[in-house]
């Protein structure tokens, strides 16, 4: 992501990379979705890093071995599916105690985890229907987060694959050919 409002000493717009870092940067810039009180902030950041270090990589590996790998590996699929289910159970346990991952308020932790948890639940429903049905708190959270107007708008944005299939033009590249440019 490139933020044209903030430039370095040479006048180059500020570049921010890595999804968790981008979320923190935007939250700090706007003063929203990341608590100022250190106790609350620590909780939000822990669940943000849960996605960055656990849920995202495990779901990503599971999807790749299950749907994209050139050679089928039942062992890899089983390993990543089981770990994904374990992580969904961790989320479910947390959400059984609090309404949002960081505590009481919606935050960047919820934003980061939502699409990964949603896609994992959708993919796993056929393979592990009883285990997925048991994740009541996670399902409630997915419904609550998914019904937020900003999330609905974001989920309605077509993927690159959908754009290509429909003949839509790709997104405008940022400086040096990559990233999103903020006004």
Phi, psi and omega per residue, in radians:
X1 nan 2.440 3.085
X2 -2.041 2.226 3.124
X3 -1.841 1.802 -3.089
X4 -1.172 -0.334 3.128
X5 -1.274 -0.452 -3.084
X6 -2.033 2.129 -3.092
X7 -2.116 2.679 3.070
X8 -1.444 -3.007 -3.071
X9 -1.088 -0.420 3.140
X10 -1.582 -0.031 -3.123
X11 1.563 0.101 3.126
X12 -1.379 2.276 3.111
X13 -0.992 2.552 -3.126
X14 -1.162 2.219 3.056
X15 -1.803 2.357 3.116
X16 -2.235 2.270 -3.134
X17 -2.301 2.912 -3.029
X18 1.364 2.213 -2.991
X19 -0.973 -0.793 3.140
X20 -1.107 -0.735 3.122
X21 -1.133 -0.689 3.103
X22 -1.088 -0.775 3.120
X23 -1.086 -0.749 3.102
X24 -1.103 -0.809 -3.137
X25 -0.989 -0.866 -3.120
X26 -1.156 -0.670 3.114
X27 -1.128 -0.749 3.125
X28 -1.195 -0.659 -3.139
X29 -1.133 -0.699 -3.083
X30 -1.598 -0.313 -3.064
X31 1.291 0.372 -3.114
X32 -2.191 2.682 2.967
X33 1.227 0.157 3.063
X34 -2.542 1.947 -3.054
X35 -1.079 2.608 3.090
X36 -1.418 -0.612 -3.112
X37 -1.139 2.188 -2.980
X38 -1.033 -0.621 -3.128
X39 -1.120 -0.743 3.126
X40 -1.270 -0.700 3.138
X41 -1.066 -0.760 3.136
X42 -1.034 -0.702 3.134
X43 -1.141 -0.797 3.122
X44 -1.070 -0.812 -3.117
X45 -1.136 -0.625 3.097
X46 -1.043 -0.747 -3.119
X47 -1.355 -0.453 2.986
X48 -1.127 -0.826 -3.132
X49 -1.225 -0.429 3.003
X50 -1.022 -0.763 3.114
X51 -1.188 -0.837 -3.063
X52 -1.109 -0.718 -3.043
X53 -1.706 -0.272 -3.057
X54 -2.228 -1.196 -3.006
X55 -1.067 -0.886 -3.126
X56 -1.010 -0.939 -3.140
X57 -1.079 -0.713 -3.109
X58 -1.215 -0.784 3.109
X59 -1.115 -0.726 3.121
X60 -1.050 -0.789 3.115
X61 -1.143 -0.732 3.135
X62 -1.060 -0.854 3.120
X63 -1.010 -0.764 -3.074
X64 -1.145 -0.846 -3.138
X65 -1.180 -0.561 -3.114
X66 -1.378 -0.582 -3.000
X67 -2.197 -0.342 -2.997
X68 -2.104 -0.274 -3.062
X69 -1.185 2.415 3.128
X70 -1.174 -0.496 3.100
X71 -2.031 2.305 -3.113
X72 -1.311 2.272 3.087
X73 -2.291 1.740 -3.139
X74 -1.071 -0.617 3.123
X75 -1.093 -0.806 3.129
X76 -1.140 -0.754 3.130
X77 -1.053 -0.819 -3.131
X78 -1.094 -0.783 -3.115
X79 -1.050 -0.864 -3.089
X80 -1.301 -0.564 3.068
X81 -1.134 -0.798 3.139
X82 -1.110 -0.705 3.123
X83 -1.200 -0.660 3.073
X84 -1.083 -0.774 3.110
X85 -1.078 -0.727 3.110
X86 -1.050 -0.742 3.140
X87 -1.178 -0.647 3.057
X88 -1.108 -0.640 3.085
X89 -1.161 -0.627 3.060
X90 -1.095 -0.817 3.091
X91 -1.034 -0.782 -3.140
X92 -1.032 -0.747 3.108
X93 -1.090 -0.781 3.111
X94 -1.073 -0.789 -3.076
X95 -1.320 -0.177 2.987
X96 -1.350 -0.301 -3.107
X97 -1.801 -0.497 -3.092
X98 -2.442 2.710 -3.099
X99 -1.302 -0.440 -3.123
X100 -2.310 2.757 -3.036
X101 -1.055 -0.651 3.140
X102 -1.445 -0.077 -3.119
X103 2.380 -2.058 -3.064
X104 -1.604 -0.418 -3.035
X105 -1.970 2.536 3.040
X106 -1.039 2.402 -3.046
X107 -2.622 -3.099 3.090
X108 -1.090 -0.393 3.072
X109 -1.133 -0.722 3.105
X110 -1.177 -0.732 3.135
X111 -1.042 -0.827 -3.085
X112 -1.138 -0.691 -3.048
X113 -1.474 -0.422 -2.967
X114 -0.980 -1.014 -3.032
X115 -1.162 -0.587 3.112
X116 -1.162 -0.795 3.128
X117 -1.144 -0.744 -3.133
X118 -1.054 -0.855 -3.113
X119 -1.157 -0.645 3.119
X120 -1.141 -0.771 3.117
X121 -1.076 -0.791 -3.128
X122 -1.086 -0.761 -3.121
X123 -1.228 -0.604 -3.040
X124 -1.474 -0.243 -3.076
X125 -0.964 -0.697 -3.129
X126 -1.321 -0.578 -3.059
X127 -1.472 -0.607 -3.078
X128 -2.342 1.028 -3.006
X129 -1.045 -0.698 -3.124
X130 -1.194 -0.756 3.138
X131 -1.115 -0.718 -3.139
X132 -1.212 -0.714 3.127
X133 -1.077 -0.512 -3.112
X134 -1.288 -0.196 -3.082
X135 -1.509 1.056 -3.018
X136 -1.043 -0.814 -3.108
X137 -1.152 -0.659 3.095
X138 -1.129 -0.771 3.106
X139 -1.056 -0.750 3.110
X140 -1.059 -0.775 3.132
X141 -1.115 -0.769 3.110
X142 -1.022 -0.704 3.103
X143 -1.154 -0.783 -3.128
X144 -1.103 -0.858 -3.128
X145 -1.143 -0.773 -3.120
X146 -1.110 -0.370 -3.136
X147 -1.589 -0.029 3.085
X148 -1.210 2.347 -3.095
X149 -0.943 -0.745 -3.133
X150 -1.153 -0.638 3.111
X151 -1.200 -0.738 3.085
X152 -1.011 -0.762 3.122
X153 -1.118 -0.774 -3.138
X154 -1.121 -0.709 -3.141
X155 -1.232 -0.317 3.129
X156 -1.470 -0.179 3.128
X157 -1.233 2.226 -3.113
X158 -1.187 2.565 3.070
X159 -1.279 2.918 3.099
X160 -1.027 -0.690 3.121
X161 -1.117 -0.749 3.113
X162 -1.135 -0.668 3.107
X163 -1.114 -0.770 -3.139
X164 -1.103 -0.778 -3.138
X165 -1.096 -0.597 -3.097
X166 -1.577 -0.104 -3.136
X167 1.449 0.190 3.121
X168 -1.264 2.583 3.098
X169 -1.214 2.627 3.109
X170 -1.272 2.965 -3.136
X171 -1.207 2.667 3.099
X172 -1.211 2.201 -3.141
X173 -1.308 2.606 3.100
X174 -1.388 -3.023 3.122
X175 -0.954 2.528 -3.135
X176 1.057 0.414 2.983
X177 1.450 0.175 -3.126
X178 -2.652 2.800 3.044
X179 1.518 3.004 3.122
X180 -1.787 2.388 3.129
X181 -1.731 2.186 3.039
X182 -1.539 2.541 3.121
X183 -1.142 nan nan
